[in-house]
Amino acid sequence: MASQGSLLVTGKQLPG
């Protein structure tokens, strides 16, 4: 996943 994709995914999986 790209930087943008990672931010979106991590934002949903990880709190905050």
N, C-alpha and C positions, 0 to 999 in steps of 0.2 A: 504493500500500500504506500501511496505517496504521503508527503508531509500533511497535506490537507486531509486526506483520508484517515491518517493516523489520529489526527487531532479530533476528528468527528467520532471515530470509533472509541478512542480512549476516553473521550468526554462522556460517552454513554456507559462504558464499562466501569471506569474508575470514577469515584466520587470527586466532584469538583474538577 
